[in-house]
Structure formats: C-alpha cells, structure tokens
Amino acid sequence: MVVWITVRFYASLRVFVGREELKLDLAKGSTVEDLLRMLTQMFGARFEEVRTRDPFEAYVKADGVNPAILVNGHSIDPEKGLWTRLGDGDLVVIMPLMASG
C-alpha cells in the first residue's frame, strides 16, 4: 500500500531541484527520513548538501540539526524528528538553512 504526498521546495532547493513541488508515492508507514533518502537518490548527494549547508560556516552540519521541515504546516515532531511518519495527502515543505540580517 502507498501514500501520496506533495513535497514543496523553497529558496536554493527550488533552484537546485528545478521545480516548486513534486508529487510522490511512498510506502505506507514511511518517515521524513525515508522521504529525504528518496530525494537524495533522485537528485544525488548534492541535494543533501544544498539542504543542510550553513550559509556562514560553509559545511554540512554533522549533529543532525535540520533546516525547517514542515508537515501540513507544522514543524516535524521534535521528539520523533526525522522519524515522523507521513500519511496520505501530506504536504511536506523543505527549506534550506538561510541567513538574514
């Protein structure tokens, strides 16, 4: 059984991926981590670098700190983190780390 989700990209990720959103099917019970793994397979290892690169430090964070990932307009569950389960019809928004000032 599969669930259909929409993934929306912002900022440098949108430029890298070349589109605003994707509609994907995932196995029932899939997590945000599963989705990120799938996207990395689709777009290559550079996808993960663009997603997690700190604009000031210029390195990929190794401590698991993630940029904003929203599921249906809410931050992913802080206790479950990337193990947050996705359901049919979910909208996942992925924004890279950004700087302002």
N, C-alpha and C positions, 0 to 999 in steps of 0.2 A: 504494500500500500504506500502511496506517496502523498505528500502535501505540496501545495503550490504556494510559493512565496514571491514577493516582489522585493528586489534589492535596489535601493536608490543610492547613488554616489554623489558626493559634493566635492568642490574645490579641485585640488590636484588629482584626486582619484577619478573624478569625472573626466578630466583631460586624459589621464593615463588609460582608462578603460575605453574612452571614446564614445560613451553614451551616458545618459542620465540614469537609466534604470534597466534592470533585467528581470525577466520572469523565469523562475527556475523551479524544478521539481526536486524534492529531497525525500529520502526515505522517512516514513513516519518515525517520530522519536529523535530526529536529527537535532543537533545543537548549533549554537552560533559558531562554535569551534569547527564543526563539520562543514558549515557554510564557508567559513574562511579558508579551510583546506581546499574545498571545491573551487573557490575563486582563485586561489593561488595556482591550482592545477590548470585552470582555464587561461590565466593571464601571465603565468610564470612567477618566479621568485621575486621579481622586481615589484609585483603587486604588494607583497607584504612589506617591502622596504618603503614604498611610497605611503602605505597606510600607517606605518609606525614611526617614520623618520621625524626626529625632533628638529624643527627648523633652526634652532640655535645651536644645539650640540652636534648636529650632523652625524648622528649614529642611531642605529636601531636599538631601542630600549630592550634590555635583556631581562628586566624584572617583571615582565608581564603587564606593565602599565599599557592600557589601551586607549586609543582615541575614542571619541564618542561613538558608541554603537547603540542605536535606539531600536526597540522592537515595539511597533504600534504606538510610537510617540513617547515611549518611556525608556529611560536608561535600563540596560540589562540588569538583571537581579544581582546586587552586589555580593551576595553570598555564593551564588552559583556561577557568576562571571560568565566565561565563555561556554560553560556547560548549561546555560539557559536553553531550554527546549523551545523549538519553533513549531508553530501549528499552521494548519491550512489557512491561507489567506493573509498571513502575517506580512507586514511591511517592515523591512529591516533597512535602516538608514545607517550608512557608514561614512563618517567624516574623518579625514586625516588630522593629525596634530597640526595646529595652526598657531601663529603668533600674531599679536597685535600690540599696539602701544602708541 
